[in-house]
Amino acid sequence: MTDTFPAFDISPVPRPEPGVEAPELFRGLYGMPMFVTVPTPDLAASTEFWVRGLGFFDLFSVPGQIVHLRRWAFQDVLLVPGGAAARAPALSVSFSCVLDQLDGIAAACEEASPGSTSGPRHRPWNSVELEVVTPENTRVIMTAARPYDPGSAEARYLRDMGIEGPGG
C-alpha cells in the first residue's frame, strides 16, 4: 500500500481528532460521484426518518416522485416511490459522521422508530459504527473514525495488513 497518500483535503470528512466538529450540511450543487436510490412505499415517512433520525435534509423534491436528501458533500440519497424490502438486506450503505454524533443519531432514530438501531460497535479498523434499519428496510451504517493511537490494538491490526497510520 505504498502508492497511497493523505488526501483529506478533497473530502468533507474531518480528520479524526478529539472534539472535531462535523462539517456543515452541504447545500451546493455538483455532479454526484455516487448516490444511493432507495425505493419506499411512503415518501413522507421515509423523508421524516432520514431527516429527523439520520440528519439529512431535503435538498429538493418533486412531490410523489423523488426526494433528494443530503448531509455532507457527497452524501446523497434519492428516495423514490416503490415497494419496501421485506427485510433489511445484507447489503448496507455507510455514511461518515464524527464520534460525537453517534449517540445523538442513535437516540433520534430510536425515538422515530424504536428498535431501529444496533450498536454503536468498535471495529478493528479504528472506527465506531452504528447500524440503522430505516422504515423502508435500508441498512444504513453511520461510521465514525477514531483518533489514531499507535499503541492500540486497532493500530496493530492495521499495521498487520500493511497500513501505516499518520506519521508511519
C-alpha positions in Angstrom: 0.0 0.0 0.0 2.9 2.3 -0.7 1.0 4.1 -3.5 -1.4 5.8 -1.1 -1.1 9.3 0.3 -3.1 11.5 2.6 -5.9 13.3 0.7 -8.1 14.6 3.4 -8.3 18.0 1.6 -10.7 16.6 -1.1 -13.0 15.0 1.5 -15.6 16.7 3.7 -14.8 14.1 6.4 -12.7 15.8 9.1 -9.5 14.2 10.5 -10.5 12.0 13.5 -9.3 14.1 16.4 -10.7 14.7 19.8 -13.5 17.2 19.8 -13.5 17.6 16.0 -16.6 19.4 14.6 -18.8 17.8 12.0 -18.9 19.7 8.7 -22.0 21.8 7.9 -24.7 20.3 5.8 -23.8 20.9 2.2 -26.3 22.8 0.1 -24.2 23.3 -3.0 -25.0 21.7 -6.4 -22.4 19.3 -8.0 -22.2 16.3 -10.3 -22.8 13.5 -7.8 -19.9 11.0 -8.0 -22.1 8.5 -6.1 -25.6 8.3 -4.7 -28.0 5.8 -3.3 -31.5 5.3 -4.6 -34.0 4.0 -2.0 -37.5 2.8 -3.0 -40.1 3.5 -0.4 -43.9 3.0 -0.2 -44.2 6.2 1.8 -42.0 9.1 0.7 -43.2 11.4 3.6 -42.5 8.8 6.3 -39.1 7.9 4.9 -38.1 11.5 4.5 -39.1 12.2 8.1 -37.0 9.4 9.4 -33.9 10.2 7.2 -34.2 13.9 8.2 -35.0 13.5 12.0 -33.1 10.4 12.6 -30.1 10.4 10.3 -29.5 14.1 10.0 -30.2 14.5 6.3 -32.1 17.5 4.8 -34.4 17.7 1.8 -32.2 19.3 -0.9 -35.1 19.2 -3.3 -38.2 17.2 -4.1 -40.8 16.6 -6.7 -44.0 15.6 -4.8 -44.9 12.0 -5.3 -41.8 11.3 -7.5 -38.5 11.9 -5.8 -36.9 13.4 -2.6 -33.2 14.2 -2.9 -31.6 14.1 0.6 -28.2 15.2 1.6 -25.9 15.5 4.7 -22.4 16.4 3.9 -20.9 16.9 0.4 -21.1 13.6 -1.5 -23.6 12.0 0.9 -26.7 11.9 -1.4 -29.8 9.7 -1.2 -32.7 9.7 -3.6 -36.0 8.4 -2.2 -38.3 7.2 -4.9 -41.7 5.6 -4.9 -41.6 1.8 -4.7 -42.0 -1.2 -2.5 -40.0 -1.6 0.7 -37.8 -4.7 1.0 -39.4 -7.4 3.1 -36.4 -7.3 5.4 -33.1 -5.4 5.6 -30.7 -6.9 3.1 -27.1 -7.9 3.8 -26.0 -5.0 1.6 -25.6 -1.8 3.5 -24.7 1.8 2.7 -22.3 3.7 5.0 -22.2 7.4 5.8 -19.3 9.1 7.7 -20.0 11.1 10.8 -17.9 12.2 13.7 -17.8 10.3 17.0 -19.7 13.0 18.9 -22.7 12.5 16.5 -23.3 8.7 17.0 -25.2 8.9 20.3 -27.5 11.7 19.1 -28.2 9.8 15.8 -29.0 6.6 17.7 -31.3 8.5 20.1 -33.1 10.3 17.3 -33.6 7.1 15.3 -34.8 5.2 18.3 -37.3 8.0 19.0 -38.5 7.9 15.5 -38.6 4.1 15.2 -38.0 2.1 18.3 -35.7 -0.8 17.7 -34.2 0.6 14.5 -30.6 0.7 15.8 -27.9 -1.6 16.9 -24.5 -0.5 18.3 -22.5 1.5 18.2 -19.7 -1.1 17.8 -16.0 -0.5 18.0 -14.4 -2.0 14.8 -10.8 -3.3 14.5 -10.2 -0.9 11.6 -10.4 2.0 14.1 -13.9 3.1 13.6 -17.2 3.1 15.6 -20.3 2.0 13.7 -24.0 2.4 14.4 -26.3 0.2 12.3 -29.7 1.7 11.5 -32.6 0.0 9.7 -34.8 2.6 8.1 -38.6 2.3 7.7 -38.2 1.0 4.1 -35.6 -1.6 5.4 -32.5 0.1 4.1 -29.5 -0.9 6.2 -27.5 2.2 7.0 -24.2 2.3 8.8 -23.2 5.5 10.4 -19.4 5.3 10.8 -17.0 7.5 12.7 -13.2 7.2 12.6 -11.5 7.2 16.0 -8.4 9.2 16.7 -5.3 7.1 15.8 -3.4 5.7 18.8 -0.2 4.0 17.5 -0.2 1.7 20.6 -3.7 0.5 20.2 -5.0 -2.9 19.1 -6.6 -1.2 16.1 -3.2 0.3 15.0 -1.6 -3.2 15.3 -4.5 -4.6 13.2 -3.9 -2.0 10.5 -0.1 -2.5 10.6 -0.6 -6.2 10.2 -2.5 -5.5 7.0 0.3 -3.2 5.8 -1.4 0.1 6.6 0.7 2.6 8.5 -1.0 5.3 10.5 -0.2 9.0 10.4 3.5 9.7 10.5 4.1 5.9 9.9 
